[in-house]
């Protein structure tokens, strides 16, 4: 009889125990492949957050904090940079475009970003893909706002709806700019980046809502209506950071050095790609730790299979002896046990892949809208195939252990009575 057929029938006769082993292997496989899939997706998501930017400029400090708060909306800036310094470099020869960024306010837990219309003209995500509108248009009026896709979907905003910006960060705020409500003028298409969780208003609007505020505190009676605000009061005094693109990228290192040596105030210019590499260096420790934990789960599953197989050998001694009696060699017995282990491994891997795909299909929308992380449901990638090959190798080794033990069992040992 074919070894695969014989192995399958033997496993089917112990199907309850076999199902538990397959489930253990499948969960281990789903966890290990899930870690690999999410890790690749996180890297891709971070890399695709912004593209086409030659330099990112902010107050002097660490380049990773600058990258995190200005691009990923994580954390806060320790200092701002003056509007005069921004204008100095924005008007510098060789600079093609700049995008000013002003952070600090929020709305129901979502960050508010003050910028100008160049943001919609030059900001790119993924492989140089520009921002597009699902509805409406960019802000033109002073108190108009453009919402990221997740903000609009989660909070249920539509064009023409009004909203109030809160001072500072956090989902709950007791200091609101309620005297100047904003109107939704546009909603962006999903990008899978922090743009989806951002509320965009103009720099002039940032200044307008903070008139009558001192050190983050509203001064009673100091607020003024728009018709009482002079145009000169709407020019920013400071911004958080700015993005910069050059006409000729060969000049990027020269300009970076000029920014970092700027005498008027301490500035830091970084290359986003270099900062991302440094960020991955810090995150590699967490990645390896998660990978090691996943591997221990996998090994625990296969050790369980070995333990069950060894425990079952005592019950199967007479079965093996019968195989020997009808002419099966010790090599055939070993091969049968290895084949059984590989059937269990392959079944567990296939079930694990199916479990992972189903889980991703269920949670894909939540991950994308809530965390800006798009995890694709695809066939195993090249890196995942290597993981699967490793699992098959572990399964083979797991089958060899009981096979070696069975090899030492003799026909007489299997047929004789034990005392």
C-alpha positions in Angstrom: 0.0 0.0 0.0 1.2 3.5 -0.8 2.9 5.1 2.3 0.9 8.3 2.0 -2.4 6.3 1.9 -1.3 4.1 4.7 -0.1 7.1 6.8 -3.4 9.0 6.1 -5.5 6.0 7.2 -3.3 5.5 10.3 -3.8 9.1 11.2 -7.6 8.9 10.5 -7.9 6.1 13.0 -6.5 8.6 15.7 -8.3 11.6 14.2 -9.2 13.3 17.5 -5.6 13.4 18.7 -4.5 14.3 15.2 -6.9 17.2 15.0 -5.5 18.7 18.2 -1.9 18.4 16.8 -3.0 20.0 13.5 -4.7 22.9 15.3 -1.6 23.5 17.4 0.6 23.6 14.3 -1.9 25.8 12.4 -2.1 28.4 15.2 1.7 28.5 15.4 1.9 28.9 11.7 -0.7 31.6 11.6 1.1 33.5 14.3 4.5 33.2 12.7 3.3 34.2 9.2 1.1 36.9 10.7 4.1 38.5 12.4 6.0 38.3 9.1 3.1 39.8 7.2 2.5 42.6 9.7 6.2 43.4 9.9 6.4 43.8 6.1 3.2 45.8 6.0 4.5 48.2 8.8 7.7 48.8 6.9 5.8 49.4 3.7 3.4 51.7 5.4 6.1 53.7 7.1 8.1 53.9 3.8 5.0 55.0 1.9 3.9 57.7 4.3 5.8 60.4 2.5 7.8 60.4 -0.7 9.6 63.0 -2.9 10.8 65.0 0.1 14.4 65.9 0.0 14.7 67.4 3.5 12.6 67.6 6.6 13.5 70.6 8.8 12.6 71.3 12.4 14.0 72.5 15.7 17.4 71.0 16.6 17.1 67.7 18.4 17.0 64.0 17.4 16.2 63.1 13.8 13.8 60.3 14.9 11.6 62.5 17.1 11.5 65.0 14.2 10.4 62.4 11.8 7.8 60.9 14.2 6.0 64.1 15.2 6.1 65.9 11.8 5.4 62.9 9.5 3.8 60.2 11.6 2.0 62.6 14.1 3.6 60.7 17.0 4.8 62.8 19.9 5.3 66.5 20.2 8.0 69.0 19.2 10.2 70.4 22.0 10.5 73.7 20.1 9.1 75.5 17.1 11.0 77.3 14.4 10.4 81.0 13.5 8.5 82.1 10.4 11.5 84.2 9.4 13.8 81.1 9.3 11.2 79.2 7.2 10.9 82.1 4.8 14.7 82.3 4.5 15.0 78.8 3.2 11.7 78.8 1.3 13.0 81.7 -0.8 16.5 80.2 -1.1 17.8 79.7 -4.6 17.4 76.0 -5.7 14.5 75.3 -3.5 11.6 74.2 -5.7 8.9 73.9 -3.0 8.2 73.9 0.7 5.3 72.7 2.9 5.0 74.4 6.3 3.6 72.2 9.2 2.1 73.6 12.4 0.9 71.1 15.0 -0.5 71.4 18.5 -4.4 71.3 18.3 -6.8 68.5 17.9 -10.4 67.5 17.4 -11.8 64.5 19.3 -8.4 62.8 19.5 -7.4 63.5 15.9 -4.4 65.8 15.2 -5.0 69.2 13.5 -2.4 70.2 11.0 -1.9 73.8 9.9 -0.4 74.2 6.5 -0.9 75.9 3.1 -2.3 74.9 -0.2 1.2 73.7 -1.3 0.5 70.7 0.9 -2.2 69.4 -1.5 0.0 70.4 -4.5 3.3 68.7 -3.5 2.7 66.2 -0.7 3.0 62.7 -2.0 2.5 59.2 -0.5 3.6 55.8 -1.7 5.4 55.9 -5.0 5.0 59.6 -5.6 1.2 59.5 -5.5 -0.4 62.9 -4.8 -3.3 63.4 -2.5 -6.7 63.3 -4.1 -10.2 64.3 -2.9 -13.1 61.9 -2.5 -15.4 64.9 -2.0 -15.1 68.7 -2.1 -11.9 70.6 -2.5 -9.0 72.1 -0.5 -9.6 75.0 1.9 -10.1 78.4 0.4 -11.9 80.3 3.2 -10.3 81.1 6.5 -12.4 78.7 8.6 -12.6 75.8 6.2 -11.2 72.3 7.0 -10.1 69.3 4.9 -10.5 65.9 6.6 -8.5 62.7 6.2 -10.5 59.7 5.2 -10.6 58.0 8.6 -11.6 61.2 10.4 -14.6 61.7 8.1 -15.6 58.0 8.3 -15.2 57.6 12.0 -16.8 60.8 13.1 -19.4 60.8 10.3 -18.6 64.2 8.8 -19.8 65.3 5.4 -19.3 68.4 3.3 -20.7 71.4 4.9 -20.7 70.0 8.4 -19.2 72.2 11.2 -16.7 71.2 13.8 -14.8 72.9 16.7 -11.1 72.6 17.1 -9.8 71.9 20.6 -6.6 73.4 22.1 -3.9 70.9 22.8 -4.0 67.1 22.3 -6.2 64.4 23.6 -9.7 62.9 23.0 -11.2 65.1 25.6 -10.4 68.8 26.0 -11.8 71.6 28.2 -10.3 74.3 26.1 -12.0 74.7 22.8 -11.9 77.3 20.1 -15.7 77.3 20.0 -16.0 81.0 19.0 -14.7 80.1 15.5 -16.3 76.8 14.2 -14.9 75.3 11.0 -16.8 74.1 7.9 -15.8 70.9 6.1 -14.7 71.9 2.6 -13.2 68.6 1.4 -12.5 64.9 2.3 -9.4 63.2 1.1 -9.3 59.7 -0.4 -7.8 57.0 1.8 -4.0 56.7 1.7 -3.1 54.2 4.4 -0.9 56.9 6.0 -1.3 59.4 8.9 -2.9 61.7 6.4 -6.1 59.7 6.9 -6.1 60.6 10.6 -5.3 64.3 10.2 -7.5 67.4 10.1 -6.1 70.1 7.8 -6.6 73.8 8.2 -4.7 76.8 7.0 -1.8 78.5 8.8 -3.9 81.7 8.9 -6.7 79.8 10.6 -4.2 78.5 13.2 -3.4 82.2 14.0 -7.0 83.3 14.0 -8.3 80.8 16.5 -5.4 81.6 18.9 -6.0 85.3 19.0 -7.0 86.1 22.6 -5.0 83.1 24.0 -1.8 83.4 26.1 0.4 80.4 27.0 -2.4 78.0 26.0 -5.0 79.8 28.2 -8.1 81.6 26.9 -8.2 85.2 28.1 -11.8 86.0 28.9 -13.2 88.7 26.5 -10.0 88.8 24.4 -11.4 86.9 21.5 -12.3 88.8 18.4 -14.5 88.1 15.5 -13.0 87.7 12.0 -14.0 91.1 10.8 -12.1 92.7 13.7 -8.8 90.8 12.9 -6.3 92.6 10.8 -4.7 90.7 7.9 -1.2 91.2 9.4 -2.2 89.3 12.5 -2.8 86.1 10.5 0.8 85.7 9.5 2.4 82.9 11.6 5.1 83.7 14.1 6.4 80.2 14.3 5.7 76.7 12.8 6.5 73.2 13.9 8.5 72.0 10.9 8.6 72.1 7.1 9.2 69.8 4.2 11.4 70.8 1.4 12.0 69.8 -2.2 14.9 70.9 -4.4 15.2 71.6 -8.1 18.4 69.6 -8.2 18.8 66.8 -5.6 22.6 66.9 -5.9 22.5 70.0 -3.7 20.7 68.2 -0.8 23.8 67.7 1.3 25.0 71.2 0.8 21.7 72.6 1.9 21.5 70.2 4.8 24.8 71.4 6.1 23.7 75.0 5.7 20.5 74.4 7.7 22.3 72.6 10.5 24.9 75.4 10.7 22.2 78.2 10.5 23.3 80.9 13.0 19.9 82.6 13.5 18.4 79.7 15.4 19.3 76.0 16.0 17.7 74.0 13.2 18.0 70.4 12.1 17.6 69.2 8.5 17.3 65.5 8.0 16.9 63.1 5.0 13.6 61.1 5.7 15.1 57.9 4.2 18.1 58.0 6.5 16.0 58.7 9.5 13.7 55.8 8.6 16.8 53.5 8.5 17.8 54.6 12.0 14.2 54.1 13.1 14.3 50.5 11.8 17.5 50.0 13.7 15.8 50.8 17.0 12.7 48.8 16.1 14.8 45.7 15.0 15.1 44.7 18.7 11.4 44.6 19.2 11.0 42.8 15.9 13.5 40.1 16.9 11.9 39.7 20.3 8.5 39.2 18.7 10.0 36.8 16.2 11.7 34.8 19.0 8.4 34.5 20.9 6.6 33.3 17.8 9.4 30.7 17.2 9.0 29.4 20.7 5.2 29.0 20.1 6.0 27.1 16.9 8.6 24.9 18.6 6.1 24.2 21.4 3.6 23.0 18.8 6.1 20.7 17.2 7.4 19.4 20.5 3.8 18.6 21.3 3.6 16.6 18.1 6.8 14.7 19.0 5.6 14.0 22.5 2.2 12.7 21.3 4.0 10.5 18.6 6.4 9.0 21.2 3.5 8.4 23.6 1.6 6.7 20.9 4.4 4.4 20.0 3.7 2.2 23.0 0.1 1.9 21.9 1.2 1.2 18.3 3.9 -1.4 19.0 1.6 -4.3 18.1 0.5 -2.4 14.9 4.1 -1.9 13.9 4.9 -5.5 14.7 2.1 -6.5 12.3 3.6 -4.4 9.6 6.9 -6.1 10.2 5.2 -9.5 10.1 3.7 -8.9 6.7 7.1 -8.0 5.3 7.6 -4.3 6.1 11.2 -3.4 6.8 12.4 -1.2 9.6 13.1 1.4 6.9 9.4 1.3 5.8 8.3 1.8 9.4 10.5 4.8 9.8 9.4 6.2 6.5 5.7 5.7 7.5 6.3 7.7 10.7 8.1 10.5 8.9 5.3 10.6 6.3 2.7 10.9 9.1 4.6 13.8 10.6 4.8 15.5 7.2 1.1 15.1 6.6 0.4 16.7 10.0 2.8 19.5 9.2 1.5 20.2 5.8 -2.1 20.1 7.0 -1.2 22.4 9.9 0.6 24.9 7.6 -2.3 24.9 5.1 -4.9 25.4 7.8 -2.7 28.1 9.4 -2.5 30.0 6.1 -6.3 29.8 5.7 -6.8 31.0 9.3 -4.4 33.9 8.8 -6.2 34.9 5.5 -9.6 34.8 7.2 -8.4 36.9 10.2 -6.9 39.4 7.8 -10.1 39.6 5.7 -12.1 40.3 8.9 -9.7 42.9 10.4 -8.3 44.4 7.2 -10.7 47.4 7.2 -10.2 48.0 10.9 -6.4 48.0 10.6 -6.5 50.3 7.7 -8.9 52.9 9.1 -7.9 52.7 12.8 -4.1 52.3 12.4 -3.4 53.3 8.8 -1.9 49.9 8.2 -2.9 48.0 5.1 -2.2 44.3 5.4 -2.8 42.7 2.0 -4.4 39.2 1.8 -2.2 37.6 -0.9 -0.4 34.4 -1.6 2.7 33.8 0.6 5.5 36.1 -0.3 9.1 35.1 -0.8 10.0 35.7 2.8 7.0 33.8 4.0 7.9 30.9 1.7 11.2 30.7 3.5 9.3 30.5 6.8 7.1 27.8 5.4 10.2 25.9 4.2 11.6 26.2 7.7 8.4 24.8 9.2 8.5 21.9 6.8 12.1 21.2 7.9 11.1 21.3 11.6 8.2 18.9 10.8 10.6 16.5 9.1 12.9 16.6 12.1 9.9 16.0 14.4 9.0 12.9 12.4 12.5 11.5 12.6 12.5 11.4 16.4 9.7 8.8 16.7 11.1 7.1 13.6 14.4 6.5 15.2 12.7 5.1 18.4 10.6 2.8 16.3 13.6 1.7 14.3 15.0 0.2 17.5 11.9 -1.7 18.3 12.2 -5.3 17.1 9.6 -7.7 16.0 10.0 -9.8 19.1 9.7 -6.8 21.3 6.4 -5.9 19.6 4.9 -9.3 19.9 6.1 -10.3 23.3 4.2 -9.6 26.4 5.5 -6.9 28.8 5.7 -7.4 32.5 
